[in-house]
Amino acid sequence: NLSTDDVLRTILERAAGLIEAELAGIALYNDQGGFKKLITLGTPKEMEGRVPQGRGLLSAMRLSLVPLRIDDVAAHPGFSGAFPAEHPVVRNLLGYPIYDDGRPVGALYFGNKPGGFTAEDEELLKAIRAVAAGERYLDASLVARNAKAYLSRYATTHSRPPISDREAS
């Protein structure tokens, strides 16, 4: 059986590979709207398990009803001006809110895509967000299989190979 974290990490790995992002994360919020959990890819091991304070762009994402696509993070007015110690610099960002019954429960974050993020990337994340939101109601292994199947089907109809194929080359 896969744990919830395993399922979320699988979703992140596949999605980051498909949209060619160097960094990926999924944040889950607590009932008060603060950060409960953050699972990341592409960040140093020293950052694992840290829960962000959620200032700047992370806070903006928590309040957003729509995807947040930023081509130049450093120039964005919502950027707090600095990253936490050990955090890689994020040049561009695509964030996608996850809602359940009209309330924010989390967000998907992707950073540092060469050439920037696109509307196609947003559409892919729309489907992935639905899988991630439904994960807490279903058996984790079933969601993981469904997520992998969806992402594999998506990859065969688009020009980008799945992450496992790119890593092998």
Disulfide bonds with the S-S distance in Angstrom:
none
